[in-house]
Amino acid sequence: MQLNFHRAPGYTVASPPEPLNLWKDEEVQKICVHHWAQFAKRYKGIPNRRLSFNLFNEPAGVDAEPHRKVVERVVEAIRKEDANRLIVCDGRDWGMTPNEDLTALNVAQATRGYYPFRLTHYRAEWVQGSDRWEPVNEYPLREGDTVWDKARLWERWYAPWKALEGKGVGIMVGEFGAYKHTPHAVVLAWMRDLLELWKQAGWGWALWNFRGSFGVIDSERADVQYQSWRGHKLDRPMLELLQAM
């Protein structure tokens, strides 16, 4: 399990936004540090294979240096209570940008698997304008002269993370998935490529979400023949693909 602050004092990627700014406000930082110190104290002794900490979900709108300063303060407070706790930091820019400034802090980093965004968030109600995007009817996905295939996904999004790993930073994919309106066959073909890339890289991953519009349970896709499972609707082909990887 990974404990994550999806809405930290002074920061969230969700709506509504927090009224104060974690990256700039000293008092808010003190509150946030106190929270994490209490988590560290409470869960001390639970091994890392059962529990790790993920400090802030998808930090966005923050430059590398202020991000590093806050992370450094939190990490120091956690390790004062529990020196060996595994700490993971999402990349900046919604998890897309690795932060080399954190390398000296001995923390792992997490990327995302939401690329190409037009495929993963087609008709997502919280993404403005996504209802006007061209339908995604095939994968690899062609956008003008660009073809999003396995090789391009690696080169554009994941090679920089592999380079960071080469500097001693542990890497994982903290979230990935595609929203329910993208055709199921397209989603599975895309998933297979990503899972193969991450397997070759030696990275762990987490599906967003298990139950819900991106997941294997109760996703409400219109083009899936669901299997009944304990009162829920199971996407068996997606589950078997994930299990195979």
Summary of the structure (lengths in Angstrom):
residues: 245
radius of gyration: 18.9
end to end distance: 19.5
largest distance: 53.2
contacts: 715
relative contact order: 0.10
helix: 39%
strand: 18%
